[in-house]
Amino acid sequence: MNFGPENFGPEGVTAQDRDYGGSRFSEVWAGLLANRYYRIWGTPGDPPLPVYDVTLGPVLTGLFPWPKDWRFQQAANRTIDSQADMRWGSDGKGFRRILHPNGVCLKGIWKIDDAPEGTPYTGYFRRGKEGLVIARYSTCCTECRRGRYRSLALVGKLYPTIDPNDETLLRPANFVLQEDIGGAKSNYINDAEVRNAPDTTPWRRGKGLPILLITGLVLFRADKQPTFRQTYTIAELDKPGNEPTRAPEFMRLRVVDSQPRVEGADLDFREEILAQIYDKGDPRPKRKLIFNIEVSDEGESRGIFFPHRTIRNWKRLGHIVFEEAVASYNGDFVIHFHHPAWRKDRNDPSTLARRPRP
């Protein structure tokens, strides 16, 4: 199943987005397992994973003569306005990602088991909290291979349950983390640091600089702080309504030091992640991929359009333990991750800088 070069699906908010009422963890994961790019990963003779290109043409489509028809702007607005977990579209083919089309999805559990006594955070940052996670590890933009500039990213859905067969319709907390938006040369995922407030080093984009500049314009039009995604969705997950929100300002994920490294010249990051969990030709998970959850409230930014941030005193709160992974069409075209809108005060819901569009 593939989109043609002109078929990007519904980029803006649709009736299906507006009708969202939550999802079941098991159904979302089952949807991601469908339409895999392989029958069993690593089987000899299988074709390589597809690489979907990010080019200037689709980024500009619809801009002229009426900006309201700009596909890229519609997509940026929708990531904030829609909380849908799966966007199938009327034809069941989903939608094309404009900036992060190549990814691999993971299933695991969130554990806050290292938070120091007295840690003030609420919701699922609180000591002892555990929940199921569905995540997507991707890159911006086309480049997937190690040894080149690419911007690795990890977005996730945290469900307030540890029962994978929970029949309740739940609204997961979505989080968005990325490496330097301009790009980084992390040869191994073990070395990548993905943050909710990444740096932006534009010269690393090379020929992709025009797309980066246009992206900045689009995201500034969509929200007030396009390179900074606050963590209040996690801090408010399953929180009593009368309890004040306490969310950390900064969050990052890093692979634990004890995680083995996967070797291979020019290795695609999707192959690297699959190899962390599986042996080639065997569908049974053999290992786990573990990330530290770290937070901080101390840091500052320099620069408005291309910010760089200095963050201090990171504290480890716990881990995400990923036990399964899959590269699939539905993981690239159907699953959707809501981007939290900016709040002037991250702990005060009444301070949203941008209201959802109808």
N, C-alpha and C positions, 0 to 999 in steps of 0.2 A: 504494500500500500504506500503510494507516494503522491505528493502534490506535484502538479505541473508547475513550471516556472512562474505562471501568472496567477495561480490559485493560492491565495493566502488565507482563505477562510474568514470567519467573522473576527476582525481585529477589535472592533468597538464593543461596547456593552450591548447585550442582547436580552430578550425576554428570559432566556434560560439563566442568565446571570442574575437578573432581578428576582427570579423565583427560587433562588438558592435558600435552602433551609438546613444545611448541614450535610454531613456525609458519614458513612461507616468506614472505618479503617480497612476492614477486610475487602470491601467492594472497591475501594480506591486501589489497593495493592493488586487485587485480581485484574483490574483494568490495565494496570501497568505491565502485568505478565503477558497480556494478550498482544499479538502482533509483534513478537520479538524479532529481532534482526537475525536470529539464529535459532536452530532447534536445541542444540546443546552447545554452549560457548566453547570455542577452541577445537571443534571437530575439524580434522584435516580436510581441506578442500572447500571449506565454507568461504564465501566472499568476505572481504573486509567490511567493517562497519561503515555505513554511509557517512559522508561528510557534506553537510549542507552549507553552501557558501553564504557569506554576508557581503553584499555588494551595495554600491551607492544607489543604483536604480530603484530597488524596492524601498530603500530608506526615504527617497524623495517622492514616491508614487502618491498622487493625490494632492500634493502641495499646491499645484497650479491648476486652474486659476483660483480655486476656492480653498483656503487653508482648512476649512471645516471638514473637507474630505481627505485630509492628510492621514494616510493609513498609520504612519508611525505615531502621530500625535494621538490618534484614537487608541492605539495599543497602549501607549504610556498612561493615558487617562484610565483605561480599563484595568490596568494592574492595580490601581489604587481604589477604583470604584467597585470592582467585582470581588467578592469573597468566594466565588465558586472554586471548588477543588478540581473538578473535571469539566472541561469545555468541549463537549462532543460536536456541537454544531448540528444543524438540521440534517446533514448528510453523514454524520458519524465520523468524519475525517478530521475534526478538530480545527486547529488554527496554526499557522506558521509563526514561529518565533523570529523576530526580526534581528535581534542581537545575540541571542544565546541558543541557536538552533540545535547544537550538538551536546548531548548529555547522557548521563547514566543515572538511574534511580536506585535508591537504597532504602532498606527497611531495617529499623532497629529500635532501641530503647534509650530514652533520656533518663539519666540518673543524677540527681543532686545529692551526692554522697560524700563530698569533700568540703562542703561549705563550713567555714569556721563558726563556732558558737557565737551567737549575737549578730550574724549576718542579717541586715535589715530588709532584704528584698522580699517581695510578696509573690503570690501565684506559684508558678512552676520554677521559680528561682529559689524557693524556700527549701531548706534542708529536709531531706527525706522524700522529696517529690520524685515520682517516676511516671513516665508516660511513653506511649508508642510514637515513633517518628517515621515519617516518609520524607525523604530528601531527594534532591536532584543536584548532582555535581555536574557543572558545565563549564564552558569556556566562552569568552568573548575575544575574537569573533569567530573566524573560520578556523584558525590554527588550533589543532588538537595535539600536536606532537611536542615532546619535550625538547629542550635545547633552543627553542624559539621564544620570542616574546608572545605571551598569551596572558589573559586575565582569568584565572580559575575562580569559580564561584560556587557557593553551596547555599541553596535555599531549602527550607524545610517546613514541614507541618507537624506540630506537636499536638497530639491528641490527649485529652485528660482521662486516659484509661490505660490499663496494662493488659486488658483482655482483648486479644486480636479478633475475637468473634463477638465483641460487644455489638448488640443490635440497635443501640441508641444512635439517633442522628446527632452527631457532635459537630461543633464548630472549632476546628483546630486553630491554634495560634501559629501564624506564619512568621518566619524570620528570614532575613536576606543578608548574606555575608559574601564578601568578594575580596580578591587581591587588588593590588593597584589597578585602577580602572584603565590606565594607559597601557599596562602590561607588566609582566615580571618574568624572570627566567628561573622559575622553580623547576629544576629538572625532575624532582620527585614530589609527589603529593605530600610526602613526609616533611618537606621543607616549606610548604605553602602556609601562609597565615591569612585566613579569610576573616574579615572584620565587618561589623555593621557600619563602620566609618572608614572606608579605605582611602588611601592616597590616590592622587591622579597625576601621573607623569606623562604629559601628552606626547613628547617627542618619541616615546617608545612605540607609538602606533605606526610610525613610518607612513606607508601609503594609505593606511587606514585613518590618518588624521582627520580628513574631511568628515568621515562618519562620526568620529569622536566629537568634533565640534558641533555637528548637527544634533547628536545625542544630547549634549549639554543644553542646547537651546530647547529641545523637546521636553526634557525632564524639568527644566526650570519653569516651563509653561504648565507642566502637570502638577508640580508640588514645589514647596518653598526650599527644601534642602534635598536636592536630588541625589547627592552622594552620601547621604547619612540616613540610615533606616533605624529608627528607634526600637527599643526592645519591650515597649509597654504591653504588646500583645501577649508575651510570655508572662509578664508580671501580673497581668489581669486574668489569666486563664484559671478558671475554677476558683476565683477569689470571691469571698463574701462581698456583697454589694456595698456594705457600710464600712468596709476596711479601706483606708487610703492606699492608693497605688504607690509602690516603691520599686522602681525599675532602675537597673544600672544604666549608666550613660553609654558605656562601651561594652562590646562583647566580641570575642573572637573564638574560633575553633582552630586547634592545631592537632595533628596526628601525634599520638603518644610516642615518647622516645623509644619505647621497646618494640614498636611496630617494625617488622621486616621491610626492607626495600625491594622493589621489583626492578630488576635490571632490564636493559634493552635499549639499543640505540634507536632514536626517532620514535619512541614508544608513544602511542596514543594514550591520553590520560584515562580514557574509558577502558582500554585493555588493562591498564595498570590497576585500576580499581577492581575490575573483575578478577584479576590475578591475585589480588590481596585476599579474596574470599574463596575462590574456586581453583581447582586444578583443571587444566584444559581437558575437555572431553568427558568431564564428570559433572553432572548437574547438582551433586550434593555439596552444600557449603562445607569447607574444611577449616576455615579460619575466620577470625573476626577483624573488622577494621574499627579502631577505637580512636576517638577524638577527645581531647580535653576541652571542657567548657570553662572559659576564663572571662572575667569581667573586671571593669575598673570604673571609677568615677572621677579620675584625675587625668586631665589632658586638655590640649588646646589645638586649634587649627590655624594654619597660615595660608592665606590665599582664599579668594572667593570662587573663581571659576575653576582653578586647578589646585584644590586644597591639598596640603600635606599636614599630617597630624602627629603630634608627640603625645603618647599615652603612657602613663606611668602606673606602677603598683598594681599590676594585674594580679588577680586572685583566682585560684582554681576553685570552682564550685562542684564540679562533677565530670561526668563523661557522657558521650553518646557512643553506644556500642552497636555497630552495624553488623547484621548477621546474614543478609541476603542482598543481592544487587541484580539489576537487569537493564540491558540496553534494548529499547523497543521503540517502535513508531509512536505508541501511545505515550511513552515517556518524553518524546520530543514534541509531539503535536497536540496532546489532549490534556495532560495534567497542567494545572494553573496554580500559581502562587501569588496570593494577595500581597501587595506592598503596603505596609502601614503608612497612613498619611502623617505628615509632620504635625507635632504639637509644640506650641511655644514653651509649654511646661510639660515635659514627657509624662509627668505623674497626674496631670489634670486633664480629663477628657473634654472639658469645656473650652480648651484652648486650641482646638484644631485650627490650623492656619488655612485649611482648604476643606470645603464641604463637598460631599459626594455629588457628582453630576447626575441628573435623572437619566 
